[in-house]
């Protein structure tokens, strides 16, 4: 309360309170005790009901408590109609409540009574400004300052006009003049902070909001403004605190709850963010922005139908809002409504035809609709309109990849990183494109260059390791050392904080087994894991928990859902958050299915969230982590004593590393093509990234030794790749007429191509996996050469389980010798072809039920060792027996 809040009104002698009464009111007023002041004033009015002064004081007491002062002010004016100060205070009350016409009348009356009343003229300017009459308002402020040059409220009004006209430097000057006259006015500091925001001076704005709050900690607008600045600076936790302070006051507005929601949303606190969005919308349902951002949250949390409805509600309020129309299009795209999504993006384009993002989004839809040429045209248009927009080049590169134009795609991805040097996805795609172009060493070199600048990019470290496993120029010891370097970078700093697990050490109790994977859908990993889970899910001794690190909704993912007791979507969690979730779930054994492949969660495993951790299927090699206890393998995949020193994990050998179940789309086995052709046809179905110059040179040497043979190469991504491989063969003296190339195709046609092949030739050092299984099922064995690392044993293990040891070579000379021998005996290949499926059915990897039973025995054994305080040790499971092994065996 301020002294000038009380109007000085005349009153007659009989209305005059006693001096004692006046002294009491003054004392209460000076103490700022509004409650006691109201009580004392009402008592005084009981004795002097016609005291205009007492009614004036009552209005002040009520206003200080946030109550409506209008009735008391009206009574004051009724008793003292010719008092200009009373009219001023009544006008202020009307203005505060938005009753502009009544405020105007009161200020005009005050000026009628006292024509030189500067403050009344200034307040008249406030009313005119609120009505949009800025010119007339400015004249009032100038007139008021001529009457009273040190009138702070007039400078404030001038500043507001400049602010409304976006003349921010002039506004700042006026607000400073006002602040010099009223240095403790919180609102002036707040308005100066608002100007600093508009002038893009965020640190100055933060300082000025702080000054406003120092003067009045209850200034909700200052708390909200500070929150806005902090949010824009990405300081979301601090922004949340400011918005919470704003929403804690009765003067909080819907925008403060909206700001709180956005800061919570940015920090991943979706439930709290959703509640705050709803509150903001309920407070002011006429504003579209909270609806837009609420719909964004709904879309991110996969409530697609509700998100679409909320976007459409927001569009009813702002029909031309480009962000809302665009995001509606993305929600429709997520929901598979591609035609409607395209219509939304085209609507954006109609509003902003030169917007590159619109063309970008249209390209993505056209690509998804199977219109690659139209998508490419839209992407090119986006790049032309936005040559400095990285996302347009990224989308163009993606379209070029889809069109199998790898060299062009590579150039576009390289443009992305020129525009955004820290664009992780572009760097990853540069590496993968180089691999698909057969430039494995260039991919490795690119990743190493990136890691020199960004050593904390764990995904790129994993990509480096995965690519090193494909390089024939990397020694086994060096490859292992690289994996240890990964652990030193990402695990070593965490080891001191590994938790002391409180899991109940009961060796026979039911175990909670967690599986972490990004491939729990129609993916090769799922094809291996599904038949195992179908058996493990029925075990009364295990409870299976899924941690799905990607979202997919297909027949495979839906079936997998039914095989887990608990299914958690975790792709949006940080590694720390996922580790905390796993610990809270009390997982006993945690299984990784990714290793150093895409979307892995090894940094989560590096935090040791479960007492026992093992890696399986996804990656042919060690993780390098000390936190990973076991690697699941078999006696052929990693023969005892051969590769043990290349693992930080202990090797757990099952009857087979993983099962193989054939595709129902597989056609019947056809007769050997050599019967009709009169010559042998070699084949390869491996991805092009595994076809190095060294591999082509080895195959060419065999083709020279078997000059009547031809070769079929499938899974070619594009003509460019085929032409490059032809040139490599040509340099080795192999005519193009002996080579046949086939591109990517559907699974049935891919399997049917095996009818044209007598014998597959393997890649090196990364040998065939799934392709080797498929080839055997179609009756075609693979001639492989064992390598020095685990990827070099993949194909050999598949062949060994089928009893085809004579197709496994040790060294290049042996490879060529065995290749010539098999090519010289086409009758044997033709006969074996017809018995191949029976061999595979009888092999260990053809019996998923048996592998699952042995895995359960293994899990129990490792758990019992942990309960007894014993460290992990390599062992094999033979029936129900455990055979402990050492590296020397």
N, C-alpha and C positions, 0 to 999 in steps of 0.2 A: 504494500500500500504506500502511496505517495501523498504528500501534503496537498498537491493540487488536484487530488482525486475528490476532495470535499469542496462542494460549491459554497461560496460565501454568500449566504442569503439573508436579507433583512427580516426581522421578526419584531413583533410588538412586545411591549413590556410584559403583558400577561403570558406571552408564549416563551418568554425568556427563561431557560433553565437556570438553576442556581450555579454560582461559581464552582461549588463543590462537584456538581454534576459535570460541568465542563472539564474540570481538572481530571475527573475519573476517565472521561472519554479520551482526553489527550494522552493520558498515561497508557491506556489500553492500545490506542492507535500507535503510539511510539514504540510499544513493545511488539507490534505486529500481530497481536493476538486477536484474529478476526472473530473467533468463536465468542470470546468474552466480550468483544466490542459489540457484536450483534446482540448478545444477551442484555448488556447494559443499556444499549440504545432502545431496545424494545421496552425495557422497564421505564426508561425516560419517556417514551411515547405514550405509555399508559397514563402518565401524569400530564404530559403536554402533547396531546395528539395533533395539535395544529402547528407543531414546530417544524418549519421547513428544514431547518438546520439538522434536526434529529433524523428526518427522513433521508436527507442527503448522506448523513453518516451511515445510516442503515444500508443504503445502496452500495457504499464502499465496502462495508463488512460482507455483504452478500456476494459481491463480485470477487472479493478476495478468496472466498470459499468455493468459487466455481458455480455459484447459484445465480439465478436470473435477477438482475438488479432493476429491471424495467418497472415493475409495479412501484417500487420505492421512489424511483426517479420521476415517474408520472405524478406521484403525490407531491414531490418536491416542487415540480413545475406548476401544479395546481395551486399550491399555497403561495408560490412566488413566481407568477407568470412573467414578470418583467426582469427576471435575473438572467443575464446572458450566460453565466457560468453553468447554471442549472440546465439551460437549453443545450449547451455544449455537451454536458455529460449525458443528457438524454439522447442527443444525436449520436454520440459515440456508442451507446448501447444499441441503438437501432442499427448502426453500421456493423457492429460486431455480429448481430443476429441476421444480417443480410436483408434487412428491411430498408432498402435504399431510398425509396420515396419518402418515408417518414424521417429518415436521417437527414435528407435534403431539406425538408421543411424545418426541422429543428435548427440546423445550422443557419438557414436563412433567417429564422426568427432571432437567433443570437446576434447576427450581423445587423438586423433591423434595430435591435435594442442597443447594440454597441458597434457602430460602423467601423471602428478601428480595431476590432477584435481579431488579431492576426491568426490565432490558433483556430478560431471558428472558420476563417477563410481557408486555411490550410486543410481543415477537415472537409470542407465543402469540395475542395479539390480531390480528396480521397473518394468521395461519393461519385463525382463526375468521372474519375478514372475507372472506378468499378463499373460504371455504366458504358465505358468505352469512349468517352468524350475526352481524349487525351489532350487535344489542343486547349480546350477550355480549362481542364485540370491544371495544365502547365501555367496558364495565366493566373489562376488562383494562387499557386505556390509562389510565383514571382511577386504577386501583390502582397502576400503574407510576409515575404522576406524583406520587402521594402518597408513594411510597417515594423517588423521585428527581425533584424538581420541575424540574430542568434537563435532562431526558432528551429530546433532539431527536426520536428515532425515535417516541416516544409521541405528541408533537404531530403528527408526520407522519401517524401512523395515524389520529388523530382527524380530521385534515384530509381524509384519504381517505374516511372514513365520511360526513362532511358532503358531500363531492363526490358520492359515490354516491347520496346522498339529495337531490341538487340544491339543497343549502343552501350556495350558493356564497359568500356573505358570511362565514358561519361557517367554511367551509373556508379562505377567505383568511386569516382571523384565526389559525387553527391553524397554517397553513403559515408565517405571519410569525413566530409564536412559535418554530417549529422553526428558521427561517432565522436568527433572532437568536442561537441557540445553535450553529448550524453555517453560518456565512455563506459558506463556500466550497463548499457542497453543490450541485452542478449540478442534481440532480433536484428540489431544493426550488424553485429558480428556475424550472425547467421546469413544475412543478405550479402555481406561482403564475401563470405565463403561461397555462396551460390555464384557470385560473379567470378570468383577464382576458378570454379568448375568450368564455366562457360569460356573462360580465357585459357583453358587447358593448363592450369597451374595446380595440379593435384596436391602437391605437398603443402602449398600455401593454403589451399582449401582446408586441408586437414587441420592445420594450425588455427585457422579462423573458426572452424566449427568447434575446436577445443576451447577457444576463448568464449564462444557463445555459451557453451555448456558450463564453463567455469562461472560465468555470470548467472546462469539459470540452469541447474542440472535437470530440471523438468521440461526443458525445451525439446519437445518431441520432434519438431521439424529439423532441429539441428542434429539430433541423434540420427534421424532418417537420412539427412543429407550426407552426414559422415559415412553412414553405411553405404550409400550410393558410390561415393568416391572409392572406398575400400574395395567394394565389389568390382569396380572397373579395373582396379589395380591387381585383381586376382587374389586379394588378401581376404579370402572368404570366411575364415574363422573369426577375424576381427570384425568383418562386416556383419556377421551373424550377431555378435555381441552388441553392436550399435543398433541393429534393427530390433533386437530383443529389448534394449533400453527404450527405444521409441514406442514399441507396442505395449510397454508396461505403463504408459501414461494414458489418461482418459482422453487426451487430445490427439491420440494416434489416429491416423487415417488409413484407408485401405492400402495405399501405396506402401506403407511401412510393413504391413503383413505380406504384401507381394514381394518386397525386398527380402524379408526374412525367408520366404519360401525359396527364392532364387539362390540365396547363399546356402541354405540347407541342401538344395538340389545339387548345387555345384560340389558340395562336400559328400555327396552320395547318401545323404540321410533322407531317403525317399519317403518314408512313412511320415516323418515330421514335416517334410516339404509339402507333401500332399495336403496335410491338415492346414498348413499355413496358406496354401493356394486357395483352398476352399473358403477359409475365413475371409481372405481378401475379396473373393468373388461375392460372398454373402454381404459384406459391408458395402460394396459398390458394384452391383451386377451390370452397370452400364458401361464399364471399361473393358476393352477387349484384351489388353495385354496379359492380365493374370490368366485368362482363359487360354490364350496361346501357349504360355509357358506350362500351364497345368496339362494341356494336351500333349506337349512335348514330353513331359514326365510319363504320362500314360503310354505314349508310343514307345519310349525307352524301356518301360517295364512290360511291354508286349500286350498291353490291353488295347489292342488295335481298334476294336469296334467302338469302345468308349472314347478313345482318342479322336477317332473320326467324327463322332457326334459333337465333341467339345470344340474341335476346330470349326465345324460348321456353325456352332452357336456363336463363336467369336466372329465369324464372317458376317453374321447377321448384324453385328454392331459396327464392324468396319469391313464392308464388302470388298474394298479394294486393297486390303492389307497384303502386300506381296509375301511377307514372311509366312502369314497364316495360310495363304493359298498354296505356297510352295511346300510347307510342312504337311499340309493335308495331302498333297500329292505323294509325299514320301510315306505317309501312313497308309494310303491306298496301295502304294507299291508293296509295302510290307505285307499287306493283307491279300496280295495276289490280284488286286483289281487294277490290272495294268492299263486297260482302256481308260478308266476313270482317272487314274494317276496321270496318264498322258494328257488328258483333257485339262487337269489342274495346271500342269506345267505349261501347257499351251496358253492357258488363261493368263499366267504370269507373263508369258512372252508377249501377249497382246497389250498388257499394261506397260511393259518395259522391253520393247523389241530388241534393244541393243544390249540387254543384260546377258553377259556370257554364261552366268550360272544357269539361267533358264535353258539355254541350248545344251549345256552340260547335262542337266537332269533329263532332258528329252533324249539325249544320246544314250544315257543309261537305261531308260525305259525301252527304247527301240532295240537296244542290245539284248535286253531280257526277253523281248518279244520275238527274237529270232530274225531281226532285220539288220544284219551287220553293216551293210552298205549305207543304209539310211542313218544308222547310228554313227558311222564314221563321218558322214557328211555333217551331221550336227556337231560332232566333236571338233571338226575342223573349223566350223563357223564359230564355236565357242572360243577356240584359240585365237582366231582372227580378231574377235571382239575384245578378248582379254589376254593379250600376249604376255602380260606380266602376272597373270593369275595362275598360280601353280596348279590348282585343282583342275583347270581346263586341260593343261598338258598331261596331267596324270590320267584323266579320263580318256584322252586321245590315245595315250600309250596303252591303256587297258583295251580299248577297241582294236588297236593294231595287234595286240597280243591275241585277241579273240580271232582276228583275221589271219593269224599265223604269220604276220609280217614282223618278225622278231627284231631285225636290224633297225627298222623304223621305230618300233616300240622302244628299243634301247635308247635311241636318240631323244625320244620324248621324255623318258624317265630321267635322262641326264639333264634335260632342260629344267625339269622339276627341281632337282637338287641345286642347280645354279640359282634358281629363284628362292628356294627354301633349303639352305644347306643342311638343316637338321630334320628334313622330312624322312622319317624312319621307313615308312612304307615304300617310298621311292628307292631308297638305298637297298632295301631288301629285294625289291623287284629288279633292280639293276643286276644284283648278284644272280638271281634265279634266271633272268633272261640270258645272261652270259653262259650259265650252265646249259640252258636249252640250246644255245648256239654251239655247244661243244667246247666252249672256252673256259674250262674249269679253272685253269691257273689264273686267268684274268679275273674270274669271279673271286678267287681267294685273295688276289692282290688288291682288288677293290675293297673287300671287307677289311683287310688289314689297314688300309689307308683310313677308312672310316673310324676304325677302333683307336687309331692314334689320336684322333680328335675327340672321340666319345668313348672312352674306355668303359663307361658304365652301361653301355647298350648290351644287356645280356642276350637279347634276341640275336644280335649280330655275332656275338661270341659263339652262340649255338650254331648259327649258319656257317661260321668259319669251320667249326669242328665237323659238321655234316659234310661240307664240301671237301675238307681234307681227307675224309674217308674214301672219297672218289678219286683222289689224285694218285697216280702211280709213282709220283716223285717224292712221296712222303714215307719215311721209314716208320716202322711200328713204334720204336722207342720215342721218336719225335711226336708221333700222333698221341701217344699216351701222355707225354709231357705237356702237350697243348691242353689236354683235358684237365690236367692238374693245375695249369695256369688259370683255367676257368674257375676252378674251385677256390684258388687263392684269391681271385678277384671278388667272387660273389658269396663264398661260403665262409672263408677264414674270419672276416669281421664279425660273423654271427655266432661262431662256435662258443664263445664265452657266455653267451646268453641262451644256450640251449636249455629247454625246460627240464626239470626233474619230473618225469611222468608219474602221475599218481594212479595209473591204471591198476586195477586189482590183480595182484600176482597169484592168480589161481590157475594152475597149469591145465585144468580140464574144463574150465568154464567156456561158455559160448563166446566166440570171438567176433569183434566188430571189424570188418575188413572194408577199407575205403579204396575206391578206384578213381584215379584222377586222369581224365583224358579229354581232349578236344574232338575226339573222333567217334563219339557214341551215336553214330547215324550211318547212313549208307556209305561206308568207307572201308578200305581194306582191313584196317585194324579191327573194326567191328565184326567183320566176317570171321576173323580168327577168335575173337573173344566171346562171341555170342554162344557157340555150342558149349563152351566151358561154363558160362554163366547159367545156362539152362540146367546144368547139373548142380552147380554150386548153390543155386537159389533154393533147391529142395533140401539142402543139408540142414538138419536141426542144430548143428554145431557152429554155424556161421550166420552172421547178419551182414548183408551186403549193402554198402552205402556208395552211391555214385556222386562224384563231383564233376559235373559236365562243364567243361571250359569253353563251350560254344553252344549256341542255340540252333537246333535243327528240329524240324517237325516232319518226319517221314515215317514210312512203315517200319524201318529198322529201329529208329529212335523210340517209337511208340512201343515196339516189342521189348526193347531193352528196359524201358520204364517198368514194365511188369516184372522184371527179374531182380529188381532192387527193392529192399525194404524202405530206403530213403533215397530220394533223388534231389540233388541240389544244383541249381544253376549258379555257377560261380565266375563266369567270364568277366563280370564287372568288378569283382573284388580285387584289391591289391594282394600282393603275395603275403604281406603281413596279415591282412584281414582274413585271407583264406587259411593261413596257418592257425590263427586264433579260432576260426570256425571248426577246423579239424580237431583241435585240442578240446574245444567245448563239446564236440561229439564223442569224445573219448574213444577215438579210433585206436585199435590195437595194432593192426597191420595196414600200412598204406602202400598202395601199388601204383606206380607210374607206368603209363602206357605210351609215353612220348619220347623219353630221352631227349636228345638234342635235335628234335624235329620241331616243326612250326607249332606255335601256341603252347609250348611246353610250360610246365609249372615247376621247373627245377629250383628256382629261387625260393619257392615255398618249401620244397623238400629240404633245402639248405638250412632252414630254420628248425628242422627236426621236430615237426609237430606230432609225430607218432613214435612210439617206442621202437617199432620195427618198420623199416621201409625197404621196398624192393622195386626194381625196374624190370620191364618185361615187354617184349614184342615190338615196340615202336621204333627202336633204334639199335643198330648192330654194333654196340660198343659200350664202354663204360660211361657213366655220367661224370666221373672224376670226383664225385662228392664223397667225403667221409661219412656224411649223414645217411648215405644209401647203403644199406646193409647187405643186400643180396641182388644178384643178377640171375634171372631164370633162363636156363639153357638146357641142352641135352648133351649126351656123350659124343654125338657127331658134330654138333654145332660148335662146341668148344671142347675137344678131347682133353681129358685130364692131363695137366702138366704142359699143355701147348701154349695156351693164351692166358693162363692165370695171372701172370705178372703184368698184363695189360689192363687189369681191373683194380679199382679201389674196393669194389664189392667182392664178397665171397660168392662163388659160383654154386648155384643150386640146380642140380641136373635132374630133370624129369624124364620120363620115357621118350617124350618128344617135346621140343620147345613150345610148340603150339599145334593145334589141329588144323587140318585143311578139309573143308567140305566143298565139293564141286558146285558150280553154279547150275541151277535148274535149266538155264538157257543153253547149256552146252549141247551141241549136236552130237550124234553118234560118231564113233571113230571111223574114219574112212580108210580105205586101203592105202598102202604106202605109195606116194606119187612116183617113186622110182620105177615101179612096175610098169606104168604107162609111159613114163618119160624116157626110160632107158638110161637115166643118169641120176645122180644124187643131187638133191636140193638142200643146201644149208639154209638156216633161218635165224632171225633175231627178232624178238618182240620187246626188247628193252627200250626204255625211254632214251631219247636222243642224247640227253646229258651224260649218259654213261659211255657213249661211243667216242672214245678219244682217238687221237692219231695212232697211239700205240696199239689199241685194240684193232683198228682197221688194218694196221700193218701185220698183225698176227693172223687175222682172218685171211688177208691177202696171201700170206705165205702158204697157208693151207690150200687156198684156191689154186695157187700155182702148182702145188704138189698133186692136186686132183683136177687136172685141166678140163675135164668134161663136166665138172660140177657147176651149178649155178647157185645164186643166193638171193633169198627174199628178206627184205628188211621192212618191218611193219612199225606202227606207232610213230610215223614221221609227222612232226607238227606242221610242216609246210614244205613247199617246193624248194625254198631257199636251203633248208637243211638237207633235203635229198640231193640237190645239186652240189652242195659242199662235200657230202660223203662220196658222191660219184667222183669228184675231183681227187679226193684222198685215195680212193681205190685206183684211179687212173695213174696216179704217181707211183703206185705199187705194181703197175703193169696189168691191172684187171680191167678188161673192156666193159663198157657200160651195158653191152648186150647181155652180159652174164648176170646182171643185177635187176631186181624188180623191187620197187618201192610202193608201200601202201601207207596211207595216212591214218589218223585216228578214226575210229568207227565205234559202233555199238558193241556190247559184249558178245552177242551171238555171232556177229560177223567176224569179230576179232578172233574168237575161238575157231570159227569155221576156216579161217586162213591156214590153220595148222594142217589142213588136208593137203596143202601144197608143199609141205616141208617134211623131209626125212629125219633131219638131225639139226637141233639148235646149237649155235655157237655162243658161248658165254662171254660176258664182259669181265673186266678186271681193272682194278682190284675189288670193285664193288660188284659182286656176282648176283645172279638172278634170285629173286625171292618168289613173290606171287606169280610172276611170269613163268618161273620154272615149274611151279605146281600146276598151273594151267596147261603148260606144254605136256607134262607127263599125263595129265588126265585126258588129253587129246591124243595120247599114244606116242608122243615125241620126246625122247630123252634129250638132255642138254650136255654137251661136252664142255666141262668146266676146268678151270685151273685154280688150285687152292692158293690163296694169298697169305701174306704174313699177319693179317689182322682179321678180326671177326667177320667183316663184310666178305672176305675171301673164302669163308667157310659156309656161307648161306646155301649156295647151290649144292655144294658137296654134301651137306647134311640132308637135303631133300633126296638126293640120289642114293645116299647110303641107307636111309630108311626104306627105300624101295628095292634095296639089294643090287643097285646098279653101280658098283664100285669101279668097274672098268671104264666108266665115263668120267672119272675124276683123275686129272693130270696133276703132276707135281713138277712144275717148271715148263718152259716154253717148248723145249725139245720133246718132252713127254706129251704135251698137248698136240703137237703136230703129228707125232708118231701115232697116237691113239686116233686122231682125226682121220689119217690115211687108212688105218686099219678098219675103222667102222665104215668109211666110205667104200672100202673094197669088199665089204660083205653086206650088200643091200638086202639080201635075203634074210639075214639075222635081224636087221632093223625092222623089216616088214613083219617078221614073225613076232618080235617083241611088242610091236605096236598093239597087237590084238590082246595081249595079256596084261597090258600096262595098268588098266583100271583095277584088275584083281590084285595086282601088286600093291597099289596104293590103298585099297580097302584093308589089306592085311597088315600094312605098315603101322607103326605106332602112332604116326600123326593122322591116321585114318580112324582113330578110336578116341574121340573127345571125352567119352565117359571115363575111360581108363586114365587119361591125363588129368581130368578133374579130380578123380579119387586120389591120385598120387599127389596132386597139388595140395589137397586138403591135409594129407599126411604130413607134407612138408611144412605147411603153415603151423600145424600143431607142434611139430618138432622144434621149429625156430622159436615159437612162443614158449615152450617148456624151457628151452635154454635161457630165454630172457628172464623168465620167472625165477630160475635158479641163479641168476646173476652171471651167466656164462656169455662170453662174446660170440658173435657170429663165426661160423666155420663152414667151409665148403663141404657139401655132402650131396649124395644122390639118393633117390628113393627107388627101391626095388621091391615092388609089391607093397607090403606094410613095413618092410625093413628099411632102416636108415644106414647108409654106408658113408661114413665120414671119410673125406679125401683130403689129401695134401697136394700141393703143386707139383711134388716130385713124382706122383703116381703116373 
